[in-house]
Amino acid sequence: MRALRIDLDTTLTEVVLPAHDERSAVREHIGTDGAVDQAVYHPRALLHLHGEGRVIGLGQNLTAWALASAWRGMPLHPLHGPVVLTGRNSDGSAEALDDDLAQHARTVAQTVRETLQGWQARPPASNEAAVNELLAYAVRDVATRR
């Protein structure tokens, strides 16, 4: 099953999850042998998150956050640690990620990288300004790639 791993450094890695043991492979990719949370921010996608990411101090995943927030059209709570993005079928279970959603993730990841680089020279005025700027770019990215 085709999926993408979204790392904290904005790197996206295409991964293939075995159909017979997809959950174990997801755990391995996000670095846990414990709980994996599944979040639905788009009707055709599942984000698989480290169940204890925030509690154990994993860093925020700005790319996954920007993508999920853009799909929802509003800023969401922070997402922590690596995330695996899969498709989602009509019964709610994971399936292969389709090309459109993979392209959303790639485009948003590039935008997050460029925005973070730009902030080195021109920092945002506040955290709220940063959130609003990044979300506006990500919303634009997914709207033009539907």
Contacts in CASP RR format, 6 or more apart in sequence:
PFRMAT RR
TARGET T0000
AUTHOR 0000-0000-0000
METHOD contacts of the structure
MODEL  1
MRALRIDLDTTLTEVVLPAHDERSAVREHIGTDGAVDQAVYHPRALLHLH
GEGRVIGLGQNLTAWALASAWRGMPLHPLHGPVVLTGRNSDGSAEALDDD
LAQHARTVAQTVRETLQGWQARPPASNEAAVNELLAYAVRDVATRR
1 16 0 8 1.000
1 17 0 8 1.000
1 18 0 8 1.000
1 19 0 8 1.000
1 22 0 8 1.000
1 86 0 8 1.000
1 94 0 8 1.000
1 95 0 8 1.000
1 96 0 8 1.000
2 14 0 8 1.000
2 15 0 8 1.000
2 16 0 8 1.000
2 17 0 8 1.000
2 96 0 8 1.000
2 97 0 8 1.000
2 102 0 8 1.000
3 14 0 8 1.000
3 15 0 8 1.000
3 16 0 8 1.000
3 17 0 8 1.000
3 26 0 8 1.000
3 29 0 8 1.000
3 84 0 8 1.000
3 85 0 8 1.000
3 86 0 8 1.000
3 87 0 8 1.000
3 94 0 8 1.000
3 96 0 8 1.000
3 97 0 8 1.000
4 12 0 8 1.000
4 13 0 8 1.000
4 14 0 8 1.000
4 15 0 8 1.000
4 84 0 8 1.000
4 85 0 8 1.000
4 97 0 8 1.000
4 102 0 8 1.000
4 105 0 8 1.000
5 12 0 8 1.000
5 13 0 8 1.000
5 15 0 8 1.000
5 29 0 8 1.000
5 30 0 8 1.000
5 82 0 8 1.000
5 83 0 8 1.000
5 84 0 8 1.000
5 85 0 8 1.000
6 12 0 8 1.000
6 61 0 8 1.000
6 63 0 8 1.000
6 64 0 8 1.000
6 67 0 8 1.000
6 82 0 8 1.000
6 83 0 8 1.000
6 84 0 8 1.000
6 85 0 8 1.000
6 105 0 8 1.000
6 109 0 8 1.000
7 13 0 8 1.000
7 61 0 8 1.000
7 63 0 8 1.000
7 82 0 8 1.000
8 58 0 8 1.000
8 59 0 8 1.000
8 60 0 8 1.000
8 61 0 8 1.000
8 62 0 8 1.000
8 81 0 8 1.000
8 82 0 8 1.000
10 62 0 8 1.000
10 63 0 8 1.000
10 109 0 8 1.000
10 112 0 8 1.000
10 113 0 8 1.000
10 116 0 8 1.000
11 109 0 8 1.000
12 63 0 8 1.000
12 105 0 8 1.000
12 106 0 8 1.000
12 109 0 8 1.000
14 102 0 8 1.000
15 25 0 8 1.000
15 29 0 8 1.000
15 84 0 8 1.000
17 25 0 8 1.000
17 26 0 8 1.000
17 84 0 8 1.000
17 86 0 8 1.000
17 94 0 8 1.000
18 25 0 8 1.000
22 86 0 8 1.000
22 94 0 8 1.000
23 36 0 8 1.000
26 36 0 8 1.000
26 48 0 8 1.000
26 84 0 8 1.000
26 86 0 8 1.000
27 33 0 8 1.000
27 34 0 8 1.000
27 36 0 8 1.000
29 82 0 8 1.000
29 84 0 8 1.000
30 36 0 8 1.000
30 48 0 8 1.000
30 49 0 8 1.000
30 50 0 8 1.000
30 81 0 8 1.000
30 82 0 8 1.000
30 83 0 8 1.000
30 84 0 8 1.000
31 50 0 8 1.000
31 82 0 8 1.000
32 50 0 8 1.000
32 51 0 8 1.000
32 52 0 8 1.000
34 51 0 8 1.000
34 52 0 8 1.000
35 51 0 8 1.000
35 52 0 8 1.000
36 48 0 8 1.000
36 49 0 8 1.000
36 50 0 8 1.000
36 51 0 8 1.000
37 48 0 8 1.000
37 49 0 8 1.000
37 50 0 8 1.000
37 51 0 8 1.000
38 46 0 8 1.000
38 47 0 8 1.000
38 48 0 8 1.000
38 49 0 8 1.000
38 94 0 8 1.000
39 46 0 8 1.000
39 47 0 8 1.000
39 49 0 8 1.000
39 68 0 8 1.000
40 46 0 8 1.000
40 47 0 8 1.000
40 88 0 8 1.000
40 92 0 8 1.000
41 47 0 8 1.000
41 67 0 8 1.000
41 68 0 8 1.000
41 69 0 8 1.000
41 71 0 8 1.000
41 72 0 8 1.000
41 76 0 8 1.000
42 68 0 8 1.000
42 71 0 8 1.000
42 88 0 8 1.000
42 101 0 8 1.000
43 88 0 8 1.000
44 87 0 8 1.000
44 88 0 8 1.000
44 98 0 8 1.000
44 101 0 8 1.000
45 71 0 8 1.000
45 85 0 8 1.000
45 86 0 8 1.000
45 87 0 8 1.000
45 88 0 8 1.000
45 97 0 8 1.000
45 101 0 8 1.000
46 85 0 8 1.000
46 86 0 8 1.000
46 87 0 8 1.000
46 88 0 8 1.000
46 92 0 8 1.000
46 94 0 8 1.000
47 64 0 8 1.000
47 68 0 8 1.000
47 79 0 8 1.000
47 83 0 8 1.000
47 84 0 8 1.000
47 85 0 8 1.000
48 83 0 8 1.000
48 84 0 8 1.000
48 85 0 8 1.000
48 86 0 8 1.000
48 94 0 8 1.000
49 64 0 8 1.000
49 79 0 8 1.000
49 80 0 8 1.000
49 81 0 8 1.000
49 83 0 8 1.000
50 56 0 8 1.000
50 58 0 8 1.000
50 80 0 8 1.000
50 81 0 8 1.000
50 82 0 8 1.000
53 59 0 8 1.000
53 80 0 8 1.000
53 81 0 8 1.000
54 78 0 8 1.000
54 80 0 8 1.000
57 80 0 8 1.000
58 80 0 8 1.000
58 81 0 8 1.000
59 80 0 8 1.000
59 81 0 8 1.000
60 78 0 8 1.000
60 79 0 8 1.000
60 80 0 8 1.000
60 81 0 8 1.000
61 79 0 8 1.000
61 80 0 8 1.000
61 81 0 8 1.000
61 82 0 8 1.000
61 83 0 8 1.000
62 112 0 8 1.000
62 116 0 8 1.000
62 134 0 8 1.000
63 105 0 8 1.000
63 108 0 8 1.000
63 109 0 8 1.000
63 112 0 8 1.000
64 79 0 8 1.000
64 83 0 8 1.000
64 85 0 8 1.000
65 76 0 8 1.000
65 78 0 8 1.000
65 79 0 8 1.000
66 108 0 8 1.000
66 111 0 8 1.000
66 112 0 8 1.000
66 134 0 8 1.000
66 135 0 8 1.000
66 137 0 8 1.000
66 138 0 8 1.000
67 85 0 8 1.000
67 104 0 8 1.000
67 105 0 8 1.000
67 108 0 8 1.000
67 109 0 8 1.000
67 138 0 8 1.000
67 142 0 8 1.000
68 76 0 8 1.000
68 79 0 8 1.000
69 75 0 8 1.000
69 76 0 8 1.000
69 135 0 8 1.000
69 138 0 8 1.000
70 104 0 8 1.000
70 108 0 8 1.000
70 135 0 8 1.000
70 138 0 8 1.000
70 139 0 8 1.000
70 141 0 8 1.000
70 142 0 8 1.000
71 104 0 8 1.000
71 142 0 8 1.000
73 135 0 8 1.000
73 139 0 8 1.000
74 135 0 8 1.000
75 131 0 8 1.000
75 132 0 8 1.000
75 135 0 8 1.000
85 97 0 8 1.000
85 101 0 8 1.000
85 102 0 8 1.000
85 105 0 8 1.000
86 94 0 8 1.000
86 95 0 8 1.000
86 96 0 8 1.000
86 97 0 8 1.000
87 94 0 8 1.000
87 95 0 8 1.000
87 96 0 8 1.000
87 97 0 8 1.000
87 98 0 8 1.000
87 101 0 8 1.000
88 94 0 8 1.000
88 95 0 8 1.000
89 95 0 8 1.000
100 145 0 8 1.000
100 146 0 8 1.000
103 145 0 8 1.000
104 141 0 8 1.000
104 142 0 8 1.000
104 145 0 8 1.000
107 141 0 8 1.000
107 142 0 8 1.000
107 145 0 8 1.000
108 138 0 8 1.000
108 141 0 8 1.000
108 142 0 8 1.000
111 134 0 8 1.000
111 137 0 8 1.000
111 138 0 8 1.000
111 141 0 8 1.000
112 134 0 8 1.000
112 138 0 8 1.000
115 133 0 8 1.000
115 134 0 8 1.000
115 137 0 8 1.000
119 130 0 8 1.000
124 130 0 8 1.000
124 133 0 8 1.000
END
